[in-house]
Amino acid sequence: MILLEKWFKKANRKPIVLRGARQVGKSTLIRLFAKQQNRPLAEINLERHPDLSSVFATKDPVLQVNLLEALPRTGAIAPDSVLFLDEIQAVPEAIPALRYFYEDMPQLPLIAAGSLLEFVLSDHQFSMPVGRVEYLHMGPMTFTEFLDALEETKLSDTIRRFHLGEELHPIIHKRMLELLRTYYFVGGMPEAVQTYAHSRRLKDVSEVHNSVIETYREDFPKYIGSRNLSRIQSVFNFAARNVGTKVRYSQFSSQDKSATIKGDIELLCMARILSKVVHSHCSGLPLQADSEEKIYKLIFLDVGLMNAICGLNWQAITQMTDTQLINEGAIAEQFIGQHLQDTLSSSLNRELTYWLREGRATNAEVDYVLGLNGQILPIEVKSGAAGSLKSLHQFAGEKGVPLAIRFDTGLPSQQTIQTPVRRAQQTLEVSYRLLSLPLYLVERLPELAQEGAANLDNRTHPHP
């Protein structure tokens, strides 16, 4: 909502396109936004009007608005209205038409949204409105949005206002971790969150999960073409059960060629159900310039859906210790990954990266690596003493980073790590600053990492 508000207030406002998987609440968000701005909403679902292709081909937005007003249940599109073109992928001609709204009717706020939009954008036979349209990526509700939905605003405000050096009361911290477990089960799909907020019945949430998963499976025939449906379903299930693991195509299927499985994964990524986390050598910024596209792991759209597909029910999640939730399985890594994606939702490049070094006796992996505030920032999702962070030590030693992040279930803390690291048959002394944050503070990572770096600068260059 905040990003939409910033867009709306821009003097040189362009039409904006919301991109995201089905069921993440794009349409609901836009309706709430128009209501919050006290603006009438002219909503047109283009799936219901596939015959409008000739209208948008006119390149005349004034004429287009006049014709749209003639549609049933639309009425007059007033100067202060928000025009919402939903399911824009159903009429691909509407996408290049957005540029003419920007050029000829910039005063009209225009929002478009679509599911499976990536397939239209990748296979377009038209001129894209480059530089005349903004894009906003939308995923599941975040943990703070989940807290707001449960009316736990004291807790969500605590997250939003927290700064390094402040104390988090143990009672608040404990309550955060309890609700974090609930989020692991419910996830961030709006219908699941709304259902839980209303009934608090976990059985109802499971029914929503099953319905959403079935919707995704029913969508497969819309974009897989001649590909094998049962194989796509198997890849879908296998990916959810192997989040955070380096992709080896032979593990997905011993009977199909690697190129076939790779193509299936690409389709699910385009549908926004899966996302790649690509290995980067991390020799400099941008990290993507130093990446190896062939080496990657996957994260799922939503932690709640992932657990539903894996058959992890509420009882199983509550019986796991904090250490098990972080160090065993993929729940915490998935949680952090989908929130890092949300952090990058307005960035030009949303691709997450990680660092992997494979050798007979020198395997090392850092869960995520971001280019943030002009610095390379390694991120580990791991519980335990600092001495157990061997991969992070190796990375810091090789790349010379001054600051690293560890997400776990402890209270926020900072410490200077000094440890010997073996490199090229030599032992090097590595020193860096480790900022440990509870998982629920992931949405504040950009600000808190910047504060951690500033603290580092103050120690390096003390004031006279």
C-alpha positions as CSV (number, residue, x, y, z in Angstrom):
1,M,0.0,0.0,0.0
2,I,2.8,2.4,0.9
3,L,4.4,2.0,-2.6
4,L,1.1,2.7,-4.3
5,E,0.7,5.8,-2.2
6,K,4.2,7.0,-3.3
7,W,3.3,6.3,-6.9
8,F,0.0,8.2,-6.6
9,K,1.7,11.3,-5.2
10,K,4.3,11.5,-8.0
11,A,4.2,14.7,-10.1
12,N,5.1,12.8,-13.2
13,R,3.0,9.7,-12.5
14,K,2.9,6.9,-15.0
15,P,0.4,4.0,-15.4
16,I,1.5,1.2,-13.0
17,V,1.2,-2.5,-13.5
18,L,1.0,-4.9,-10.6
19,R,2.7,-8.2,-11.2
20,G,2.3,-11.3,-9.1
21,A,0.9,-14.8,-8.8
22,R,-2.8,-15.6,-8.6
23,Q,-4.5,-15.1,-5.2
24,V,-1.9,-12.7,-3.7
25,G,-4.6,-10.0,-3.4
26,K,-3.7,-7.6,-6.2
27,S,-7.4,-6.7,-6.9
28,T,-8.3,-6.4,-3.2
29,L,-5.3,-4.1,-2.6
30,I,-6.3,-1.7,-5.4
31,R,-9.9,-1.5,-4.2
32,L,-8.6,-0.7,-0.7
33,F,-6.2,1.9,-2.1
34,A,-9.0,3.7,-4.0
35,K,-11.1,3.7,-0.9
36,Q,-8.3,5.0,1.2
37,Q,-7.7,7.8,-1.3
38,N,-11.4,8.6,-1.3
39,R,-11.4,8.2,-5.1
40,P,-14.1,6.5,-7.2
41,L,-12.8,3.2,-8.7
42,A,-13.6,2.4,-12.3
43,E,-12.8,-1.4,-12.3
44,I,-12.9,-3.3,-15.6
45,N,-12.1,-7.0,-15.7
46,L,-10.7,-7.6,-19.2
47,E,-11.2,-11.4,-18.9
48,R,-14.9,-10.6,-19.2
49,H,-14.4,-8.4,-22.3
50,P,-11.9,-10.1,-24.6
51,D,-13.5,-8.2,-27.5
52,L,-11.9,-5.0,-26.3
53,S,-8.7,-5.7,-28.2
54,S,-9.9,-3.5,-31.1
55,V,-10.7,-0.7,-28.7
56,F,-7.2,-0.6,-27.2
57,A,-5.7,-0.8,-30.7
58,T,-7.0,2.7,-31.5
59,K,-4.1,4.4,-29.6
60,D,-6.6,7.1,-28.5
61,P,-7.1,7.0,-24.7
62,V,-9.9,9.5,-24.8
63,L,-11.9,7.3,-27.2
64,Q,-10.9,4.3,-25.1
65,V,-12.3,5.8,-22.0
66,N,-15.5,6.8,-23.7
67,L,-16.0,3.2,-25.0
68,L,-15.1,1.7,-21.5
69,E,-17.8,3.9,-19.9
70,A,-20.4,2.2,-22.1
71,L,-19.6,-1.2,-20.6
72,P,-22.2,-2.7,-18.2
73,R,-21.7,-1.7,-14.5
74,T,-18.9,0.8,-15.4
75,G,-20.6,4.2,-15.7
76,A,-18.8,7.5,-16.0
77,I,-15.1,7.6,-15.5
78,A,-14.8,10.9,-13.7
79,P,-11.6,13.0,-13.7
80,D,-10.9,12.1,-10.1
81,S,-11.5,8.3,-10.7
82,V,-8.9,5.6,-10.4
83,L,-9.0,3.4,-13.6
84,F,-8.3,-0.2,-12.8
85,L,-7.8,-2.6,-15.7
86,D,-7.8,-6.1,-14.1
87,E,-6.6,-9.3,-15.7
88,I,-4.9,-7.2,-18.4
89,Q,-3.2,-10.3,-19.8
90,A,-6.6,-11.3,-21.3
91,V,-6.4,-8.4,-23.8
92,P,-2.7,-8.0,-24.6
93,E,-3.4,-5.0,-26.8
94,A,-4.2,-3.1,-23.6
95,I,-0.5,-3.3,-22.5
96,P,1.1,-1.1,-25.2
97,A,-2.0,1.2,-25.0
98,L,-0.8,2.3,-21.5
99,R,1.8,4.5,-23.0
100,Y,-0.8,6.7,-24.6
101,F,-2.6,7.2,-21.3
102,Y,0.7,8.4,-19.9
103,E,1.3,10.8,-22.9
104,D,-2.3,12.0,-23.5
105,M,-4.1,11.6,-20.1
106,P,-1.5,11.7,-17.4
107,Q,-4.0,13.2,-14.9
108,L,-6.0,9.9,-14.8
109,P,-4.5,7.4,-12.3
110,L,-4.3,4.1,-14.1
111,I,-3.5,0.8,-12.4
112,A,-3.4,-2.5,-14.3
113,A,-3.0,-6.0,-12.8
114,G,-2.8,-9.5,-14.2
115,S,-2.2,-13.1,-13.4
116,L,0.1,-15.1,-15.6
117,L,1.1,-11.7,-17.0
118,E,4.7,-12.8,-17.5
119,F,3.7,-15.2,-20.3
120,V,2.1,-12.3,-22.3
121,L,5.1,-10.0,-21.6
122,S,7.6,-12.6,-22.7
123,D,5.7,-13.6,-25.9
124,H,4.5,-10.2,-26.9
125,Q,4.0,-9.3,-30.6
126,F,3.7,-5.6,-29.9
127,S,5.8,-2.6,-28.9
128,M,6.3,-2.5,-25.1
129,P,5.7,0.9,-23.4
130,V,9.3,1.2,-22.2
131,G,9.8,4.2,-19.9
132,R,6.2,5.1,-19.8
133,V,5.0,2.5,-17.4
134,E,6.0,1.5,-13.8
135,Y,5.9,-2.0,-12.5
136,L,5.3,-3.2,-8.9
137,H,5.8,-6.7,-7.9
138,M,3.4,-8.1,-5.3
139,G,3.7,-11.3,-3.2
140,P,2.0,-12.7,-0.1
141,M,1.3,-10.6,2.9
142,T,4.3,-10.0,5.1
143,F,4.6,-10.9,8.8
144,T,3.8,-7.3,9.9
145,E,0.8,-7.2,7.6
146,F,-0.2,-10.5,9.1
147,L,0.1,-9.0,12.6
148,D,-2.0,-6.0,11.5
149,A,-4.7,-8.4,10.2
150,L,-4.8,-10.1,13.6
151,E,-5.1,-6.6,15.2
152,E,-1.7,-7.1,16.9
153,T,-0.7,-3.5,16.0
154,K,1.4,-3.1,19.1
155,L,3.7,-5.8,17.8
156,S,3.7,-4.7,14.2
157,D,4.5,-1.1,15.4
158,T,7.4,-2.5,17.5
159,I,8.9,-4.0,14.3
160,R,8.4,-0.9,12.2
161,R,9.9,1.4,14.9
162,F,12.8,-0.8,16.1
163,H,16.4,0.6,15.9
164,L,19.7,-1.1,16.8
165,G,20.6,-0.4,20.4
166,E,17.1,-0.5,21.6
167,E,15.9,-3.3,23.9
168,L,13.2,-5.7,23.0
169,H,11.4,-6.9,26.1
170,P,11.6,-10.7,26.5
171,I,7.8,-10.9,26.8
172,I,7.3,-9.1,23.5
173,H,10.0,-11.2,21.9
174,K,8.4,-14.4,23.1
175,R,5.0,-13.3,21.7
176,M,6.6,-12.4,18.4
177,L,8.1,-15.9,18.1
178,E,4.7,-17.5,19.0
179,L,3.0,-15.6,16.2
180,L,5.8,-16.3,13.9
181,R,5.0,-20.0,14.2
182,T,1.4,-19.2,13.4
183,Y,2.6,-17.4,10.3
184,Y,4.6,-20.4,9.3
185,F,1.4,-22.4,9.2
186,V,-1.1,-19.8,7.9
187,G,1.4,-18.1,5.5
188,G,0.7,-14.8,3.8
189,M,-2.0,-15.6,1.2
190,P,-4.7,-13.0,1.9
191,E,-7.6,-15.4,2.0
192,A,-5.8,-17.7,4.4
193,V,-4.9,-14.7,6.6
194,Q,-8.4,-13.3,6.5
195,T,-9.9,-16.7,7.3
196,Y,-7.6,-17.2,10.3
197,A,-8.2,-13.6,11.6
198,H,-11.9,-14.2,11.4
199,S,-12.3,-17.7,12.8
200,R,-9.0,-18.7,14.3
201,R,-9.8,-22.2,13.1
202,L,-6.7,-23.9,11.6
203,K,-8.9,-26.4,9.8
204,D,-10.5,-23.5,7.9
205,V,-7.0,-22.3,6.9
206,S,-6.0,-25.7,5.6
207,E,-9.1,-25.7,3.4
208,V,-8.1,-22.3,2.0
209,H,-4.6,-23.7,1.3
210,N,-6.0,-26.7,-0.5
211,S,-8.2,-24.5,-2.6
212,V,-5.4,-22.1,-3.6
213,I,-3.1,-25.0,-4.5
214,E,-5.8,-26.6,-6.6
215,T,-6.3,-23.2,-8.4
216,Y,-2.7,-23.2,-9.3
217,R,-2.9,-26.8,-10.6
218,E,-6.0,-25.9,-12.6
219,D,-4.0,-23.0,-14.2
220,F,-1.3,-25.3,-15.5
221,P,-3.1,-26.1,-18.8
222,K,-3.3,-22.4,-19.5
223,Y,0.4,-22.0,-20.0
224,I,2.2,-25.4,-20.4
225,G,1.2,-25.9,-24.0
226,S,2.1,-29.4,-25.1
227,R,4.1,-30.2,-22.0
228,N,3.1,-33.2,-19.8
229,L,0.6,-32.1,-17.2
230,S,1.4,-34.9,-14.6
231,R,5.1,-34.1,-14.9
232,I,4.5,-30.4,-14.2
233,Q,2.4,-31.3,-11.2
234,S,5.3,-33.5,-10.0
235,V,7.8,-30.7,-10.4
236,F,5.5,-28.4,-8.6
237,N,5.3,-30.7,-5.6
238,F,9.0,-31.6,-5.6
239,A,10.0,-28.0,-5.7
240,A,7.9,-27.2,-2.6
241,R,9.5,-30.1,-0.8
242,N,13.0,-29.2,-1.6
243,V,13.2,-25.4,-1.0
244,G,16.7,-24.2,-0.4
245,T,18.4,-27.1,-2.0
246,K,20.6,-26.8,-5.1
247,V,18.6,-27.9,-8.1
248,R,19.7,-31.2,-9.7
249,Y,17.4,-32.1,-12.5
250,S,18.0,-35.8,-12.0
251,Q,16.4,-35.6,-8.6
252,F,13.2,-34.2,-10.1
253,S,12.9,-37.0,-12.6
254,S,15.3,-39.9,-13.6
255,Q,13.2,-40.5,-16.7
256,D,13.1,-37.0,-18.3
257,K,15.9,-34.9,-19.8
258,S,17.4,-32.1,-17.8
259,A,16.3,-29.6,-20.5
260,T,12.7,-30.8,-20.1
261,I,12.7,-30.3,-16.3
262,K,14.5,-27.0,-16.6
263,G,11.7,-25.8,-19.0
264,D,9.0,-26.9,-16.5
265,I,10.7,-25.0,-13.7
266,E,11.0,-21.9,-15.9
267,L,7.2,-22.0,-16.5
268,L,6.5,-22.2,-12.8
269,C,8.9,-19.3,-12.2
270,M,7.1,-17.2,-14.8
271,A,3.8,-18.0,-13.1
272,R,5.4,-16.6,-9.9
273,I,4.8,-19.8,-8.0
274,L,8.6,-20.5,-7.8
275,S,11.5,-18.2,-7.7
276,K,15.2,-18.9,-8.3
277,V,18.0,-18.0,-5.9
278,V,21.0,-18.0,-8.2
279,H,24.6,-18.6,-7.2
280,S,26.9,-15.6,-7.5
281,H,30.7,-15.6,-7.0
282,C,30.1,-12.2,-5.2
283,S,33.3,-10.6,-6.5
284,G,31.5,-7.2,-6.8
285,L,28.3,-5.4,-7.5
286,P,25.9,-6.0,-9.1
287,L,25.9,-9.6,-7.8
288,Q,24.0,-10.7,-10.9
289,A,26.9,-9.8,-13.1
290,D,29.0,-12.4,-11.4
291,S,26.3,-15.1,-11.2
292,E,26.1,-18.6,-12.7
293,E,22.5,-19.1,-14.0
294,K,23.0,-22.9,-14.1
295,I,23.5,-23.1,-10.4
296,Y,20.5,-22.2,-8.3
297,K,18.1,-23.2,-5.6
298,L,14.4,-22.5,-5.4
299,I,12.0,-20.9,-3.0
300,F,8.2,-21.2,-3.1
301,L,5.7,-18.5,-3.3
302,D,4.5,-18.8,0.3
303,V,5.6,-20.6,3.4
304,G,2.1,-21.6,4.4
305,L,1.4,-23.2,0.9
306,M,4.8,-24.8,1.0
307,N,4.1,-26.4,4.4
308,A,0.6,-27.5,3.2
309,I,2.1,-29.3,0.1
310,C,4.8,-30.9,2.4
311,G,2.1,-32.2,4.7
312,L,3.3,-30.2,7.7
313,N,0.3,-29.6,9.9
314,W,0.0,-27.3,12.9
315,Q,0.9,-30.0,15.3
316,A,4.1,-30.8,13.5
317,I,5.2,-27.1,13.5
318,T,4.4,-26.6,17.2
319,Q,6.4,-29.7,18.2
320,M,9.5,-28.5,16.5
321,T,12.0,-26.7,18.6
322,D,13.3,-23.2,17.6
323,T,16.6,-24.8,16.5
324,Q,14.9,-27.4,14.4
325,L,12.7,-24.8,12.7
326,I,15.8,-22.9,11.7
327,N,18.5,-25.5,11.1
328,E,16.4,-28.5,9.9
329,G,14.2,-28.2,6.9
330,A,13.4,-25.1,4.9
331,I,10.7,-23.2,6.9
332,A,12.9,-20.4,8.1
333,E,14.9,-20.1,4.9
334,Q,11.6,-19.9,2.9
335,F,10.3,-17.3,5.3
336,I,13.4,-15.1,5.0
337,G,13.5,-15.6,1.2
338,Q,9.9,-14.5,0.5
339,H,10.4,-11.4,2.7
340,L,13.6,-10.5,1.0
341,Q,11.7,-10.6,-2.3
342,D,9.2,-8.3,-0.8
343,T,12.0,-5.9,0.2
344,L,13.1,-5.9,-3.4
345,S,9.6,-5.5,-4.8
346,S,10.2,-2.0,-6.2
347,S,13.7,-2.9,-7.5
348,L,14.5,-3.3,-11.2
349,N,16.1,-6.7,-10.4
350,R,14.4,-8.8,-7.9
351,E,16.5,-11.9,-8.4
352,L,17.9,-13.3,-5.1
353,T,21.4,-14.6,-5.0
354,Y,23.4,-16.9,-2.7
355,W,27.0,-18.1,-2.5
356,L,28.1,-21.7,-2.9
357,R,31.5,-23.3,-2.9
358,E,31.7,-27.0,-3.6
359,G,34.7,-29.2,-3.0
360,R,35.6,-32.5,-1.5
361,A,36.3,-31.1,1.9
362,T,35.6,-27.4,1.5
363,N,31.8,-27.1,0.9
364,A,30.4,-23.8,2.0
365,E,27.1,-22.0,1.4
366,V,25.7,-18.7,2.5
367,D,21.9,-18.7,2.3
368,Y,21.4,-15.3,0.7
369,V,23.7,-12.5,-0.5
370,L,22.2,-9.0,-1.2
371,G,23.7,-5.9,-2.7
372,L,22.4,-3.4,-0.2
373,N,23.3,0.2,0.5
374,G,26.2,-0.2,-2.0
375,Q,27.7,-3.1,0.0
376,I,27.8,-6.9,-0.4
377,L,25.7,-8.3,2.5
378,P,25.9,-12.0,3.3
379,I,22.9,-13.5,5.2
380,E,22.7,-16.7,7.1
381,V,19.6,-18.3,8.5
382,K,21.0,-20.4,11.3
383,S,20.8,-20.9,15.0
384,G,23.6,-21.6,17.4
385,A,26.9,-20.0,18.6
386,A,28.9,-17.8,16.2
387,G,31.5,-20.5,15.9
388,S,29.0,-22.7,14.0
389,L,28.8,-20.1,11.2
390,K,31.7,-21.6,9.2
391,S,30.4,-20.8,5.8
392,L,29.9,-17.1,6.8
393,H,33.5,-17.1,8.2
394,Q,34.7,-18.4,4.9
395,F,32.8,-15.9,2.9
396,A,33.9,-13.0,5.0
397,G,37.5,-14.2,4.7
398,E,37.4,-14.5,0.9
399,K,35.3,-11.4,0.1
400,G,36.5,-9.1,2.8
401,V,33.0,-7.9,3.9
402,P,32.9,-5.9,7.1
403,L,29.3,-6.8,8.0
404,A,27.2,-10.0,7.9
405,I,23.7,-10.8,9.0
406,R,22.5,-13.9,10.9
407,F,18.7,-14.5,11.4
408,D,17.7,-16.7,14.3
409,T,15.3,-16.7,17.2
410,G,17.5,-14.8,19.6
411,L,17.2,-11.2,20.7
412,P,19.1,-8.6,18.5
413,S,22.8,-8.5,19.1
414,Q,26.1,-7.3,17.6
415,Q,29.5,-8.8,18.0
416,T,32.9,-8.7,16.4
417,I,34.0,-12.0,15.0
418,Q,37.6,-12.9,14.9
419,T,38.4,-16.4,13.8
420,P,41.0,-18.3,11.8
421,V,40.0,-19.5,8.3
422,R,41.8,-22.0,6.0
423,R,42.2,-20.6,2.5
424,A,44.5,-21.9,-0.3
425,Q,46.5,-24.0,2.2
426,Q,47.0,-21.0,4.5
427,T,45.4,-19.9,7.7
428,L,44.0,-16.4,7.7
429,E,42.7,-14.3,10.6
430,V,39.2,-13.1,9.6
431,S,37.5,-10.2,11.3
432,Y,34.0,-8.9,10.6
433,R,30.9,-7.5,12.5
434,L,28.0,-10.0,12.9
435,L,24.6,-8.5,13.3
436,S,22.2,-11.1,14.7
437,L,18.5,-10.4,14.3
438,P,15.3,-12.3,15.2
439,L,13.6,-13.6,12.1
440,Y,10.6,-11.3,12.5
441,L,12.8,-8.2,11.9
442,V,13.6,-9.3,8.3
443,E,11.4,-6.5,6.9
444,R,13.6,-3.9,8.6
445,L,16.8,-5.4,7.1
446,P,17.7,-2.4,4.8
447,E,17.5,0.1,7.7
448,L,19.1,-2.1,10.3
449,A,21.9,-3.1,8.1
450,Q,22.6,0.5,7.3
451,E,22.6,1.3,11.1
452,G,25.0,-1.6,11.6
453,A,27.3,-0.3,8.9
454,A,27.2,3.2,10.5
455,N,28.1,1.8,13.9
456,L,31.0,0.0,12.2
457,D,32.2,3.3,10.6
458,N,31.9,5.1,13.9
459,R,34.2,2.6,15.5
460,T,36.7,2.7,12.6
461,H,36.7,6.5,12.5
462,P,35.9,7.7,16.0
463,H,35.0,11.3,16.5
464,P,37.8,13.4,18.1
